[in-house]
Amino acid sequence: MRTRVSGRNHKHSVLVYALSTCAWCKRAKVFLRDNDIEFEYVDVDLCDEKEREEIRNDILTRGGRLSYPTIIVDDETVITGFHEDRMREVLEI
């Protein structure tokens, strides 16, 4: 289930696949909030098995790896892991 976090910067569509207990996932969400980026996230570990399978397929179809966080920007750029410099570049901040 997706959760939307509003922000003033909604220039890009941002989806974060995360784990609720992952420190790097939490840092990615805080980074987005701190930069007032609107985004959606899914805590994959809190999903049911069918949803987890759909998420795994989505990540792999996009050429990503099954590692978290996985951040998808504008349905085309996949960032695996928390890489602040890469996120700043892609999100133009």
Buried (B, 14 or more C-beta within 10 A) or exposed (E): EEEEBEBEBEEBEBBBBBBEEBEBBBEBBEBBBEBEBBBBBBBBEEBEEEEBEEBBEBBEEEEBEEEBBBBBBEEEBBBBBBBEEBBEEBBEB
